[in-house]
Amino acid sequence: MSTDVIRTQVAIIGAGPAGLLLGRLLALQGIDAVILENRSREYVEARIRAGVLEHPAVDLLTEAGVGDRLHAEGLRHDGIYLQWPGERHRIDFPKLCGRSVWVYGQTEVVKDLIDARLEAGLPLLFDISDTAIHDVETDRPRVTFTDADGVARTLEADFVAGCDGFHGVSRPTIPDHLRTTWERVYPFAWLGILAEVAPSTDELIYAWHPDGFALHSMRSTTRSRLYVQVDPSEKVEDWSDDRVWEALATRMALPGWSLQSGPVIEKSITPMRSFVSAPMRHGRLLLAGDAAHIVPPTGAKGLNLAAADVKVLFEALDSFYRTGSTALLDAYSDTALHRVWRATHFSWWMTSMLHPATGPGADPFDHQLQLSQLKYVTSSEAASASLAENYTGMPFA
Ligand SMILES: Cc1cc2nc3c(=O)[nH]c(=O)nc-3n(C[C@H](O)[C@H](O)[C@H](O)COP(=O)(O)OP(=O)(O)OC[C@H]3O[C@@H](n4cnc5c(N)ncnc54)[C@H](O)[C@@H]3O)c2cc1C
């Protein structure tokens, strides 16, 4: 096997939203980067995940010149519904905080960013393996990997951006004794389906029900994305399509409203966890997105936090290359973690309010507290404004 050496300014590990968006912003400023991805292009473009973009994330994608399809095909939502048995209430975002959110699948964001990068002829290597990071405590860090043809390669860079998600190699490169982690594993999971059926609602419905939480989301005017709270030990094979539709119809029932079912094209169970690792920088290795933190999906924050990290990281790298100053790089971890903890709290709060304990361990006292919180948040303008400004996204730092 031969070893080829490639030289770049920023080595980006991971072609998820974080790595691709960072590569795009750097390219617009003429800063070289190579993006390494261990999956195929087809796999990355088909991975069904997030679907709600915060207002500041939409602004960032638009400024980065990858917002055309988002604005043409994405659905702007000016609110969400919160529901409990017998009642459904709308939270009006523009009225409460002057912002909105956009429903546009993460798959589409990723496709737009990959198209832009490949059209510009910039390096994005899929199907690599054996990724390893070296010498991040020096000013000449390296990433070694095996390319799609089985050739062992070395990428030499000024910086390594660890955008390789929760299971990547970047975070474990930071020695254990220098890292602090915080974690909350929730005692429930989401069973999600993607269905070829027009949404039965104009905006997302978050429903509390004694059987468990349910969410009606969507990906387009013809595709619905729906979730039910299940025990983390549940097996997806035990949930037939009919059983999922029945659970959804029960938990979201409202007089005068009905749920349209249709062919299910994807079904999976996602565990729920909050996780933060700090610092987000070690020497010349900088973490962004799920590589450093995970939130439960209830607050629709994961993809948006990845975009927020990337904006801060891009500005720090841009400042370094323009002025030679490391001030913003030195501040990167603290600046990013400020928003990370706000989103971590909001996601935990939404999750705690909407997911009742079920089965023999269910405590009716907790249920009453959740219902009281829901009634307060939908009746107090101050409480609904707090939800609205967190959900639509605080302005980026
Ligand atoms: C079911 C579900 C629903 C969600 N809903 C929402 C939502 O509504 N709103 C929201 O904002 N967020 C949501 N999220 C979270 C969101 O999808 C993630 O936060 C987002 O993908 C983070 O982007 P990222 O680029 O940091 O990481 P990732 O998307 O995980 O990308 C990391 C990339 O690195 C690659 N990689 C990993 N290891 C290596 C390696 N060793 N070498 C090279 N490449 C590597 C991976 O293949 C991947 O392509 C949801 C997540 C799930 C699972």
The ligand as a Gaussian input file, in Angstrom:
#p B3LYP/6-31G(d) Opt

LIG

0 1
 C      -34.694000      10.564000      14.618000
 C      -33.993000      11.887000      14.751000
 C      -34.743000      13.064000      14.662000
 C      -34.113000      14.298000      14.776000
 N      -34.874000      15.436000      14.688000
 C      -34.269000      16.631000      14.738000
 C      -35.017000      17.839000      14.517000
 O      -36.234000      17.819000      14.295000
 N      -34.355000      19.025000      14.536000
 C      -33.002000      19.074000      14.758000
 O      -32.453000      20.199000      14.742000
 N      -32.276000      17.952000      14.969000
 C      -32.859000      16.725000      14.952000
 N      -32.110000      15.585000      15.102000
 C      -30.669000      15.690000      15.366000
 C      -29.852000      15.930000      14.088000
 O      -30.162000      14.989000      13.121000
 C      -28.344000      15.896000      14.440000
 O      -28.124000      16.760000      15.533000
 C      -27.478000      16.319000      13.247000
 O      -27.388000      15.262000      12.313000
 C      -26.060000      16.693000      13.706000
 O      -25.245000      16.955000      12.584000
 P      -23.697000      16.638000      12.628000
 O      -23.161000      17.030000      11.296000
 O      -23.099000      17.208000      13.837000
 O      -23.585000      15.058000      12.820000
 P      -24.026000      13.883000      11.856000
 O      -25.227000      14.237000      11.062000
 O      -24.070000      12.656000      12.705000
 O      -22.823000      13.759000      10.822000
 C      -21.577000      13.198000      11.174000
 C      -20.955000      12.580000       9.923000
 O      -19.646000      12.061000      10.240000
 C      -19.490000      10.798000       9.623000
 N      -18.459000      10.061000      10.382000
 C      -18.605000       9.447000      11.580000
 N      -17.444000       8.890000      11.961000
 C      -16.539000       9.154000      10.977000
 C      -15.176000       8.837000      10.788000
 N      -14.500000       8.119000      11.689000
 N      -14.538000       9.278000       9.667000
 C      -15.221000      10.012000       8.743000
 N      -16.549000      10.337000       8.867000
 C      -17.183000       9.903000       9.974000
 C      -20.878000      10.189000       9.694000
 O      -21.079000       9.155000       8.749000
 C      -21.757000      11.418000       9.391000
 O      -21.995000      11.577000       8.010000
 C      -32.702000      14.338000      14.997000
 C      -31.951000      13.161000      15.079000
 C      -32.580000      11.952000      14.970000
 C      -31.735000      10.679000      15.054000

